[in-house]
Amino acid sequence: MTEDKDWDSMTYEEKNRELYYRQKQLLADFLKRGAISQAQHDKSLHDLTVKMGIIGEEK
């Protein structure tokens, strides 16, 4: 990820990818803590991936 890079200096694509990874981690945390089921996690991750246009990152 781009934690050491200043947000303001990031491109639109870099910001989108960073937001995607943050959301992906949040879904993983929810799953780990039992807040959502595996099916909910998988559906949400799929939908997030499609809506953000991220290719090859779902797994």
N, CA, C and O atoms as a GROMACS GRO file, in nm:
protein
  236
    1MET      N    1   0.082  -0.119   0.000
    1MET     CA    2   0.000   0.000   0.000
    1MET      C    3   0.087   0.125   0.000
    1MET      O    4   0.210   0.118  -0.002
    2THR      N    5   0.021   0.237   0.002
    2THR     CA    6   0.092   0.364  -0.013
    2THR      C    7   0.085   0.447   0.114
    2THR      O    8   0.060   0.567   0.108
    3GLU      N    9   0.107   0.385   0.229
    3GLU     CA   10   0.095   0.456   0.356
    3GLU      C   11   0.196   0.569   0.371
    3GLU      O   12   0.167   0.670   0.435
    4ASP      N   13   0.313   0.554   0.312
    4ASP     CA   14   0.415   0.656   0.326
    4ASP      C   15   0.402   0.768   0.224
    4ASP      O   16   0.475   0.867   0.231
    5LYS      N   17   0.313   0.754   0.131
    5LYS     CA   18   0.294   0.856   0.027
    5LYS      C   19   0.183   0.952   0.069
    5LYS      O   20   0.077   0.910   0.115
    6ASP      N   21   0.206   1.080   0.053
    6ASP     CA   22   0.109   1.181   0.090
    6ASP      C   23  -0.015   1.171   0.002
    6ASP      O   24  -0.006   1.165  -0.121
    7TRP      N   25  -0.131   1.168   0.065
    7TRP     CA   26  -0.257   1.152  -0.006
    7TRP      C   27  -0.275   1.257  -0.116
    7TRP      O   28  -0.322   1.225  -0.225
    8ASP      N   29  -0.239   1.378  -0.088
    8ASP     CA   30  -0.256   1.487  -0.185
    8ASP      C   31  -0.170   1.469  -0.311
    8ASP      O   32  -0.204   1.521  -0.417
    9SER      N   33  -0.062   1.398  -0.298
    9SER     CA   34   0.026   1.379  -0.414
    9SER      C   35  -0.008   1.254  -0.494
    9SER      O   36   0.053   1.228  -0.597
   10MET      N   37  -0.107   1.179  -0.448
   10MET     CA   38  -0.145   1.056  -0.518
   10MET      C   39  -0.235   1.088  -0.637
   10MET      O   40  -0.310   1.185  -0.637
   11THR      N   41  -0.226   1.004  -0.738
   11THR     CA   42  -0.314   1.018  -0.853
   11THR      C   43  -0.452   0.965  -0.817
   11THR      O   44  -0.470   0.898  -0.715
   12TYR      N   45  -0.548   0.994  -0.902
   12TYR     CA   46  -0.685   0.944  -0.882
   12TYR      C   47  -0.685   0.791  -0.874
   12TYR      O   48  -0.753   0.734  -0.789
   13GLU      N   49  -0.611   0.726  -0.963
   13GLU     CA   50  -0.605   0.580  -0.965
   13GLU      C   51  -0.541   0.524  -0.838
   13GLU      O   52  -0.586   0.423  -0.785
   14GLU      N   53  -0.436   0.589  -0.790
   14GLU     CA   54  -0.371   0.545  -0.667
   14GLU      C   55  -0.465   0.559  -0.547
   14GLU      O   56  -0.469   0.472  -0.460
   15LYS      N   57  -0.538   0.668  -0.544
   15LYS     CA   58  -0.635   0.687  -0.435
   15LYS      C   59  -0.743   0.580  -0.440
   15LYS      O   60  -0.781   0.525  -0.336
   16ASN      N   61  -0.794   0.551  -0.558
   16ASN     CA   62  -0.896   0.447  -0.571
   16ASN      C   63  -0.844   0.312  -0.526
   16ASN      O   64  -0.914   0.238  -0.456
   17ARG      N   65  -0.723   0.279  -0.565
   17ARG     CA   66  -0.665   0.150  -0.526
   17ARG      C   67  -0.646   0.146  -0.374
   17ARG      O   68  -0.674   0.044  -0.311
   18GLU      N   69  -0.600   0.254  -0.316
   18GLU     CA   70  -0.582   0.261  -0.170
   18GLU      C   71  -0.716   0.243  -0.099
   18GLU      O   72  -0.726   0.168  -0.002
   19LEU      N   73  -0.818   0.312  -0.146
   19LEU     CA   74  -0.951   0.298  -0.087
   19LEU      C   75  -1.002   0.155  -0.101
   19LEU      O   76  -1.065   0.102  -0.009
   20TYR      N   77  -0.976   0.094  -0.215
   20TYR     CA   78  -1.016  -0.045  -0.237
   20TYR      C   79  -0.951  -0.136  -0.133
   20TYR      O   80  -1.018  -0.219  -0.071
   21TYR      N   81  -0.820  -0.121  -0.113
   21TYR     CA   82  -0.750  -0.206  -0.016
   21TYR      C   83  -0.799  -0.183   0.126
   21TYR      O   84  -0.807  -0.277   0.205
   22ARG      N   85  -0.832  -0.060   0.160
   22ARG     CA   86  -0.886  -0.031   0.294
   22ARG      C   87  -1.022  -0.098   0.313
   22ARG      O   88  -1.048  -0.157   0.418
   23GLN      N   89  -1.106  -0.088   0.212
   23GLN     CA   90  -1.239  -0.151   0.221
   23GLN      C   91  -1.227  -0.303   0.225
   23GLN      O   92  -1.300  -0.370   0.298
   24LYS      N   93  -1.135  -0.357   0.147
   24LYS     CA   94  -1.111  -0.502   0.146
   24LYS      C   95  -1.067  -0.549   0.284
   24LYS      O   96  -1.113  -0.653   0.332
   25GLN      N   97  -0.978  -0.473   0.347
   25GLN     CA   98  -0.932  -0.508   0.481
   25GLN      C   99  -1.045  -0.498   0.583
   25GLN      O  100  -1.055  -0.581   0.673
   26LEU      N  101  -1.129  -0.398   0.569
   26LEU     CA  102  -1.243  -0.383   0.659
   26LEU      C  103  -1.337  -0.503   0.649
   26LEU      O  104  -1.385  -0.554   0.750
   27LEU      N  105  -1.364  -0.547   0.527
   27LEU     CA  106  -1.446  -0.666   0.508
   27LEU      C  107  -1.382  -0.789   0.574
   27LEU      O  108  -1.451  -0.869   0.637
   28ALA      N  109  -1.251  -0.803   0.558
   28ALA     CA  110  -1.180  -0.916   0.620
   28ALA      C  111  -1.188  -0.909   0.772
   28ALA      O  112  -1.204  -1.011   0.839
   29ASP      N  113  -1.178  -0.788   0.827
   29ASP     CA  114  -1.190  -0.771   0.972
   29ASP      C  115  -1.330  -0.807   1.021
   29ASP      O  116  -1.345  -0.873   1.124
   30PHE      N  117  -1.432  -0.764   0.948
   30PHE     CA  118  -1.570  -0.799   0.984
   30PHE      C  119  -1.589  -0.950   0.983
   30PHE      O  120  -1.652  -1.006   1.073
   31LEU      N  121  -1.536  -1.015   0.882
   31LEU     CA  122  -1.547  -1.161   0.871
   31LEU      C  123  -1.476  -1.229   0.987
   31LEU      O  124  -1.531  -1.320   1.049
   32LYS      N  125  -1.356  -1.184   1.016
   32LYS     CA  126  -1.276  -1.242   1.124
   32LYS      C  127  -1.348  -1.232   1.259
   32LYS      O  128  -1.339  -1.322   1.342
   33ARG      N  129  -1.417  -1.121   1.280
   33ARG     CA  130  -1.485  -1.099   1.409
   33ARG      C  131  -1.627  -1.155   1.411
   33ARG      O  132  -1.697  -1.144   1.512
   34GLY      N  133  -1.669  -1.215   1.301
   34GLY     CA  134  -1.802  -1.277   1.296
   34GLY      C  135  -1.915  -1.178   1.274
   34GLY      O  136  -2.031  -1.213   1.294
   35ALA      N  137  -1.883  -1.057   1.233
   35ALA     CA  138  -1.986  -0.957   1.209
   35ALA      C  139  -2.062  -0.983   1.080
   35ALA      O  140  -2.178  -0.941   1.066
   36ILE      N  141  -1.998  -1.052   0.986
   36ILE     CA  142  -2.063  -1.090   0.861
   36ILE      C  143  -2.027  -1.235   0.831
   36ILE      O  144  -1.927  -1.287   0.880
   37SER      N  145  -2.109  -1.299   0.748
   37SER     CA  146  -2.083  -1.437   0.710
   37SER      C  147  -1.985  -1.441   0.592
   37SER      O  148  -1.956  -1.339   0.530
   38GLN      N  149  -1.936  -1.561   0.564
   38GLN     CA  150  -1.846  -1.577   0.449
   38GLN      C  151  -1.918  -1.538   0.320
   38GLN      O  152  -1.858  -1.475   0.232
   39ALA      N  153  -2.045  -1.574   0.309
   39ALA     CA  154  -2.122  -1.540   0.189
   39ALA      C  155  -2.137  -1.388   0.175
   39ALA      O  156  -2.123  -1.334   0.065
   40GLN      N  157  -2.164  -1.320   0.286
   40GLN     CA  158  -2.174  -1.174   0.281
   40GLN      C  159  -2.041  -1.111   0.243
   40GLN      O  160  -2.036  -1.017   0.163
   41HIS      N  161  -1.934  -1.162   0.299
   41HIS     CA  162  -1.800  -1.113   0.266
   41HIS      C  163  -1.772  -1.128   0.118
   41HIS      O  164  -1.731  -1.034   0.051
   42ASP      N  165  -1.796  -1.249   0.067
   42ASP     CA  166  -1.766  -1.278  -0.074
   42ASP      C  167  -1.848  -1.190  -0.167
   42ASP      O  168  -1.796  -1.138  -0.266
   43LYS      N  169  -1.976  -1.173  -0.136
   43LYS     CA  170  -2.063  -1.090  -0.221
   43LYS      C  171  -2.018  -0.944  -0.216
   43LYS      O  172  -2.009  -0.878  -0.320
   44SER      N  173  -1.991  -0.895  -0.097
   44SER     CA  174  -1.949  -0.755  -0.082
   44SER      C  175  -1.816  -0.729  -0.151
   44SER      O  176  -1.798  -0.627  -0.217
   45LEU      N  177  -1.722  -0.823  -0.136
   45LEU     CA  178  -1.592  -0.807  -0.202
   45LEU      C  179  -1.607  -0.810  -0.353
   45LEU      O  180  -1.545  -0.730  -0.424
   46HIS      N  181  -1.689  -0.900  -0.403
   46HIS     CA  182  -1.713  -0.906  -0.547
   46HIS      C  183  -1.774  -0.775  -0.597
   46HIS      O  184  -1.727  -0.718  -0.696
   47ASP      N  185  -1.878  -0.728  -0.528
   47ASP     CA  186  -1.944  -0.604  -0.569
   47ASP      C  187  -1.848  -0.485  -0.564
   47ASP      O  188  -1.847  -0.402  -0.655
   48LEU      N  189  -1.768  -0.476  -0.459
   48LEU     CA  190  -1.670  -0.370  -0.445
   48LEU      C  191  -1.570  -0.374  -0.561
   48LEU      O  192  -1.538  -0.271  -0.620
   49THR      N  193  -1.522  -0.492  -0.590
   49THR     CA  194  -1.424  -0.509  -0.696
   49THR      C  195  -1.480  -0.467  -0.831
   49THR      O  196  -1.412  -0.399  -0.909
   50VAL      N  197  -1.602  -0.508  -0.860
   50VAL     CA  198  -1.666  -0.473  -0.987
   50VAL      C  199  -1.691  -0.322  -0.996
   50VAL      O  200  -1.658  -0.259  -1.096
   51LYS      N  201  -1.750  -0.265  -0.891
   51LYS     CA  202  -1.784  -0.123  -0.894
   51LYS      C  203  -1.662  -0.033  -0.905
   51LYS      O  204  -1.668   0.074  -0.966
   52MET      N  205  -1.551  -0.076  -0.846
   52MET     CA  206  -1.431   0.007  -0.850
   52MET      C  207  -1.345  -0.024  -0.972
   52MET      O  208  -1.244   0.043  -0.996
   53GLY      N  209  -1.384  -0.125  -1.048
   53GLY     CA  210  -1.312  -0.158  -1.171
   53GLY      C  211  -1.175  -0.217  -1.147
   53GLY      O  212  -1.084  -0.200  -1.229
   54ILE      N  213  -1.158  -0.286  -1.034
   54ILE     CA  214  -1.031  -0.347  -1.001
   54ILE      C  215  -1.028  -0.486  -1.065
   54ILE      O  216  -1.120  -0.566  -1.046
   55ILE      N  217  -0.923  -0.514  -1.139
   55ILE     CA  218  -0.913  -0.642  -1.209
   55ILE      C  219  -0.807  -0.729  -1.145
   55ILE      O  220  -0.694  -0.685  -1.122
   56GLY      N  221  -0.845  -0.853  -1.116
   56GLY     CA  222  -0.749  -0.950  -1.063
   56GLY      C  223  -0.710  -0.932  -0.918
   56GLY      O  224  -0.606  -0.982  -0.878
   57GLU      N  225  -0.788  -0.863  -0.838
   57GLU     CA  226  -0.754  -0.835  -0.700
   57GLU      C  227  -0.850  -0.899  -0.600
   57GLU      O  228  -0.833  -0.884  -0.480
   58GLU      N  229  -0.951  -0.968  -0.648
   58GLU     CA  230  -1.057  -1.013  -0.559
   58GLU      C  231  -1.011  -1.116  -0.456
   58GLU      O  232  -1.064  -1.118  -0.345
   59LYS      N  233  -0.917  -1.197  -0.488
   59LYS     CA  234  -0.876  -1.303  -0.396
   59LYS      C  235  -0.776  -1.254  -0.294
   59LYS      O  236  -0.732  -1.331  -0.209
   0.00000   0.00000   0.00000
